[in-house]
Amino acid sequence: MSKLFLRLAILSAFLLFMASASAEEAGHERGDTDANTAGELPGFVPIWEIPSLAELGELSPLAKALNAVLQAYAAGMAARDIEAVSRQFVNTDNFVAFESGYQNFGWDDYRASHLEAEFRQFDAPIRFEIRLLQVSGSGEMAYAAYAYRARAQMPGGEVGLDGLGTAVLSRVAGDWRILHLHTSMRR
């Protein structure tokens, strides 16, 4: 089951990449993060203006459970606490992450090459927020689509980015844990 799931996740990422490349080839330039203006693309909504599930109404039990995992992940990121982040993930070689063209295969790779490296770049606290946009799931697997916002104070001033993510979660000993993470920030 997990090999099939991994293949489907990789195929989904490839299809999203191809769709993005096709839009760019068709002349749809999206601009930079701060150029969140209506009219760039038909139906475009700035990332942080997409209504969250909480804003649209009461959360289902699944949405509440997945949101709790994502909020704990966000709190761990904001605190630069690798152990707190680790508790929200499947800490095995089955974990896969794709982030804006980079990839990590296995939890150990993600932890060392991504989290530890990223946390070393910041001396000040990080503000990291997640807004749950959509969930679906059945049995032992579920996914959550979300918007995220990260801000940090650097010597030259505040830096930040907004992006979108998809987390695929699996039940581990009865608890939801992130098995696959795919994020992209606005260009």
Backbone hydrogen bonds in HBPLUS format (Angstrom, degrees):
<---DONOR---> <-ACCEPTOR-->    atom                        ^
c    i                          cat <-CA-CA->   ^        H-A-AA   ^      H-
h    n   atom  resd res      DA  || num        DHA   H-A  angle D-A-AA Bond
n    s   type  num  typ     dist DA aas  dist angle  dist       angle   num
A0005-PHE N   A0001-MET O   2.93 MM   4  6.14 161.3  1.97 151.4 157.1     1
A0006-LEU N   A0002-SER O   2.88 MM   4  6.02 157.8  1.93 143.4 149.2     2
A0007-ARG N   A0003-LYS O   2.99 MM   4  6.20 158.4  2.04 146.0 151.5     3
A0008-LEU N   A0004-LEU O   2.94 MM   4  6.23 156.7  1.99 150.9 157.4     4
A0009-ALA N   A0005-PHE O   2.86 MM   4  6.13 154.9  1.92 151.2 158.5     5
A0010-ILE N   A0006-LEU O   2.94 MM   4  6.18 159.9  1.98 151.6 156.5     6
A0011-LEU N   A0007-ARG O   2.89 MM   4  6.08 159.9  1.93 148.3 154.2     7
A0012-SER N   A0008-LEU O   2.86 MM   4  6.04 158.2  1.91 147.5 153.5     8
A0013-ALA N   A0009-ALA O   3.01 MM   4  6.24 158.2  2.06 146.4 151.9     9
A0014-PHE N   A0010-ILE O   2.95 MM   4  6.19 155.8  2.01 148.2 155.0    10
A0015-LEU N   A0011-LEU O   2.90 MM   4  6.18 160.2  1.94 153.2 158.1    11
A0016-LEU N   A0012-SER O   2.96 MM   4  6.20 157.2  2.01 149.9 156.0    12
A0017-PHE N   A0013-ALA O   2.95 MM   4  6.18 155.0  2.02 145.7 152.8    13
A0018-MET N   A0014-PHE O   2.88 MM   4  6.17 159.0  1.92 152.4 157.9    14
A0019-ALA N   A0015-LEU O   2.95 MM   4  6.14 158.1  1.99 148.0 153.6    15
A0020-SER N   A0016-LEU O   2.98 MM   4  6.18 155.3  2.04 145.9 152.5    16
A0021-ALA N   A0017-PHE O   2.86 MM   4  6.13 159.5  1.90 152.5 158.4    17
A0022-SER N   A0018-MET O   2.87 MM   4  6.06 155.5  1.93 148.3 154.9    18
A0023-ALA N   A0019-ALA O   3.05 MM   4  6.28 153.9  2.12 143.9 150.3    19
A0024-GLU N   A0020-SER O   3.05 MM   4  6.35 156.2  2.11 148.8 155.1    20
A0025-GLU N   A0021-ALA O   2.91 MM   4  6.15 158.3  1.96 150.2 156.3    21
A0026-ALA N   A0022-SER O   3.00 MM   4  6.18 138.4  2.18 140.0 151.0    22
A0028-HIS N   A0023-ALA O   3.08 MM   5  5.58 159.0  2.13 155.4 151.8    23
A0027-GLY N   A0024-GLU O   2.97 MM   3  5.21 158.1  2.02 109.4 114.2    24
A0035-ALA N   A0032-ASP O   2.99 MM   3  5.38 159.2  2.03 114.3 121.1    25
A0037-THR N   A0035-ALA O   2.68 MM   2  5.60 129.1  1.94 115.9  99.2    26
A0044-PHE N   A0041-LEU O   3.00 MM   3  5.24 156.1  2.06 140.2 135.1    27
A0049-GLU N   A0046-PRO O   2.87 MM   3  5.38 156.9  1.92 120.0 127.8    28
A0050-ILE N   A0047-ILE O   3.20 MM   3  5.67 169.4  2.22 115.2 118.4    29
A0055-GLU N   A0052-SER O   3.07 MM   3  5.20 124.0  2.40  97.9 111.7    30
A0056-LEU N   A0052-SER O   3.14 MM   4  6.45 135.4  2.34 142.2 154.7    31
A0053-LEU N   A0132-LEU O   2.81 MM  79  5.92 158.6  1.86 151.0 156.4    32
A0056-LEU N   A0053-LEU O   3.10 MM   3  5.04 130.1  2.36  94.0 107.7    33
A0064-LYS N   A0060-SER O   2.88 MM   4  6.14 158.7  1.92 156.9 162.8    34
A0065-ALA N   A0061-PRO O   3.01 MM   4  6.21 157.9  2.06 145.7 151.4    35
A0066-LEU N   A0062-LEU O   2.92 MM   4  6.16 169.0  1.93 159.8 162.2    36
A0067-ASN N   A0063-ALA O   2.83 MM   4  5.80 156.4  1.88 144.7 152.4    37
A0068-ALA N   A0064-LYS O   2.97 MM   4  6.09 148.8  2.07 141.5 149.2    38
A0069-VAL N   A0065-ALA O   3.32 MM   4  6.67 152.2  2.40 142.5 148.4    39
A0070-LEU N   A0066-LEU O   3.01 MM   4  6.34 164.6  2.03 152.6 156.6    40
A0071-GLN N   A0067-ASN O   2.77 MM   4  5.93 157.4  1.82 153.1 159.4    41
A0072-ALA N   A0068-ALA O   3.01 MM   4  6.11 153.0  2.08 141.5 148.6    42
A0073-TYR N   A0069-VAL O   2.91 MM   4  6.16 153.0  1.99 147.8 155.9    43
A0074-ALA N   A0070-LEU O   2.86 MM   4  6.11 158.7  1.90 146.6 152.3    44
A0075-ALA N   A0071-GLN O   2.89 MM   4  6.10 156.3  1.94 145.0 151.3    45
A0076-GLY N   A0072-ALA O   2.96 MM   4  6.14 156.6  2.01 144.8 151.1    46
A0077-MET N   A0073-TYR O   2.92 MM   4  6.20 152.9  2.00 149.2 157.0    47
A0078-ALA N   A0074-ALA O   2.89 MM   4  6.12 163.4  1.91 151.5 155.9    48
A0079-ALA N   A0075-ALA O   2.98 MM   4  6.15 150.1  2.08 144.7 152.5    49
A0081-ASP N   A0076-GLY O   2.89 MM   5  5.01 166.3  1.91 152.0 154.2    50
A0080-ARG N   A0077-MET O   3.00 MM   3  4.87 149.8  2.09  99.2 108.9    51
A0085-VAL N   A0081-ASP O   3.04 MM   4  6.37 159.0  2.09 154.4 160.8    52
A0086-SER N   A0082-ILE O   2.77 MM   4  5.92 161.7  1.80 149.4 155.3    53
A0087-ARG N   A0083-GLU O   3.18 MM   4  6.38 145.1  2.30 143.4 150.1    54
A0088-GLN N   A0085-VAL O   2.94 MM   3  5.61 161.6  1.97 121.5 127.5    55
A0089-PHE N   A0086-SER O   3.13 MM   3  5.45 169.4  2.15 116.4 119.6    56
A0178-ILE N   A0088-GLN O   2.79 MM  90  6.13 172.2  1.79 145.1 145.9    57
A0090-VAL N   A0178-ILE O   2.87 MM  88  5.78 155.7  1.93 148.4 141.7    58
A0095-PHE N   A0092-THR O   3.30 MM   3  5.87 165.9  2.32 112.6 116.5    59
A0107-TRP N   A0092-THR O   2.89 MM  15  5.36 157.6  1.94 131.0 138.5    60
A0106-GLY N   A0095-PHE O   2.63 MM  11  4.71 158.2  1.68 157.8 158.9    61
A0096-VAL N   A0179-LEU O   3.21 MM  83  6.76 150.4  2.31 148.2 156.8    62
A0181-LEU N   A0096-VAL O   3.06 MM  85  6.59 152.0  2.14 149.3 158.1    63
A0097-ALA N   A0104-ASN O   2.90 MM   7  5.06 158.7  1.95 147.7 152.4    64
A0104-ASN N   A0097-ALA O   2.83 MM   7  5.06 147.1  1.94 147.7 151.5    65
A0098-PHE N   A0181-LEU O   2.85 MM  83  6.31 156.1  1.90 156.0 164.1    66
A0183-THR N   A0098-PHE O   2.89 MM  85  6.37 155.2  1.95 157.2 163.3    67
A0099-GLU N   A0102-TYR O   2.83 MM   3  5.11 158.4  1.88 138.5 145.8    68
A0102-TYR N   A0099-GLU O   2.88 MM   3  5.11 165.9  1.90 118.9 123.5    69
A0100-SER N   A0183-THR O   2.99 MM  83  6.36 158.1  2.04 156.3 154.2    70
A0110-TYR N   A0106-GLY O   3.16 MM   4  6.47 164.2  2.19 151.4 155.7    71
A0111-ARG N   A0107-TRP O   2.81 MM   4  5.98 168.6  1.82 163.9 166.8    72
A0112-ALA N   A0108-ASP O   3.03 MM   4  6.10 171.6  2.04 148.4 150.9    73
A0113-SER N   A0109-ASP O   2.76 MM   4  5.54 156.7  1.82 149.7 157.2    74
A0114-HIS N   A0110-TYR O   2.94 MM   4  5.05 138.7  2.12 125.5 134.5    75
A0115-LEU N   A0110-TYR O   3.03 MM   5  6.50 154.2  2.10 154.2 161.4    76
A0116-GLU N   A0111-ARG O   2.86 MM   5  6.04 174.7  1.87 169.5 170.9    77
A0118-GLU N   A0114-HIS O   2.78 MM   4  5.82 157.3  1.83 151.8 159.1    78
A0119-PHE N   A0115-LEU O   2.84 MM   4  5.99 168.6  1.85 161.5 164.2    79
A0120-ARG N   A0116-GLU O   3.18 MM   4  6.29 147.2  2.29 142.1 149.6    80
A0121-GLN N   A0118-GLU O   3.11 MM   3  5.50 149.4  2.20 109.1 117.8    81
A0122-PHE N   A0119-PHE O   3.34 MM   3  5.79 161.9  2.38 112.5 117.1    82
A0127-ARG N   A0151-ARG O   2.76 MM  24  4.98 171.0  1.77 155.6 158.1    83
A0151-ARG N   A0127-ARG O   2.80 MM  24  4.98 150.8  1.88 146.0 152.7    84
A0129-GLU N   A0149-ARG O   2.85 MM  20  5.20 162.3  1.88 152.7 158.9    85
A0149-ARG N   A0129-GLU O   2.99 MM  20  5.20 152.4  2.07 141.8 146.5    86
A0131-ARG N   A0147-ALA O   2.86 MM  16  5.18 161.1  1.90 151.5 155.9    87
A0147-ALA N   A0131-ARG O   2.94 MM  16  5.18 159.8  1.98 146.4 151.6    88
A0133-LEU N   A0145-ALA O   2.80 MM  12  5.43 163.1  1.83 149.0 149.4    89
A0134-GLN N   A0145-ALA O   3.21 MM  11  5.07 154.0  2.29 135.6 134.1    90
A0145-ALA N   A0134-GLN O   2.79 MM  11  5.07 163.6  1.81 147.8 153.5    91
A0136-SER N   A0143-TYR O   3.14 MM   7  5.57 148.3  2.24 150.1 152.5    92
A0143-TYR N   A0136-SER O   2.76 MM   7  5.57 158.1  1.81 165.9 171.9    93
A0138-SER N   A0141-MET O   2.93 MM   3  5.81 155.2  2.00 167.9 174.8    94
A0141-MET N   A0138-SER O   3.30 MM   3  5.81 171.6  2.31 134.8 133.4    95
A0171-ARG N   A0140-GLU O   3.01 MM  31  5.16 146.7  2.13 139.3 144.1    96
A0142-ALA N   A0169-LEU O   2.97 MM  27  5.22 146.1  2.09 149.8 151.4    97
A0169-LEU N   A0142-ALA O   2.74 MM  27  5.22 162.9  1.77 147.8 153.8    98
A0144-ALA N   A0167-ALA O   2.82 MM  23  5.24 149.2  1.92 149.4 159.2    99
A0167-ALA N   A0144-ALA O   2.87 MM  23  5.24 164.0  1.90 152.5 157.3   100
A0146-TYR N   A0165-GLY O   2.86 MM  19  5.23 160.9  1.90 149.2 151.3   101
A0165-GLY N   A0146-TYR O   2.79 MM  19  5.23 156.1  1.85 154.6 155.0   102
A0148-TYR N   A0163-GLY O   2.82 MM  15  5.29 163.6  1.85 141.7 143.6   103
A0163-GLY N   A0148-TYR O   2.92 MM  15  5.29 156.5  1.98 149.7 151.5   104
A0150-ALA N   A0161-LEU O   2.95 MM  11  5.49 167.8  1.97 163.9 168.0   105
A0161-LEU N   A0150-ALA O   2.94 MM  11  5.49 151.4  2.02 150.8 158.1   106
A0152-ALA N   A0159-VAL O   2.91 MM   7  5.50 154.7  1.98 159.1 163.5   107
A0159-VAL N   A0152-ALA O   2.83 MM   7  5.50 165.9  1.85 166.1 169.5   108
A0154-MET N   A0157-GLY O   2.85 MM   3  5.12 158.5  1.90 128.0 134.7   109
A0157-GLY N   A0154-MET O   2.90 MM   3  5.12 162.8  1.93 116.6 122.3   110
A0186-ARG N   A0162-ASP O   3.24 MM  24  6.41 163.8  2.26 158.3 157.9   111
A0164-LEU N   A0184-SER O   2.90 MM  20  5.62 152.3  1.98 164.7 168.9   112
A0184-SER N   A0164-LEU O   2.94 MM  20  5.62 153.1  2.01 163.4 170.2   113
A0166-THR N   A0182-HIS O   2.82 MM  16  5.24 147.6  1.92 145.2 156.1   114
A0182-HIS N   A0166-THR O   2.92 MM  16  5.24 152.8  1.99 150.9 158.8   115
A0168-VAL N   A0180-HIS O   2.83 MM  12  4.98 165.0  1.85 146.2 151.0   116
A0179-LEU N   A0168-VAL O   2.73 MM  11  5.65 163.8  1.76 156.6 162.5   117
A0180-HIS N   A0168-VAL O   3.17 MM  12  4.98 156.0  2.23 139.3 140.8   118
A0170-SER N   A0177-ARG O   2.84 MM   7  5.48 154.5  1.91 157.9 162.0   119
A0177-ARG N   A0170-SER O   2.91 MM   7  5.48 147.3  2.02 143.0 152.8   120
A0172-VAL N   A0175-ASP O   2.69 MM   3  5.23 164.5  1.72 151.7 154.2   121
A0175-ASP N   A0172-VAL O   2.98 MM   3  5.23 168.5  1.99 118.4 119.6   122
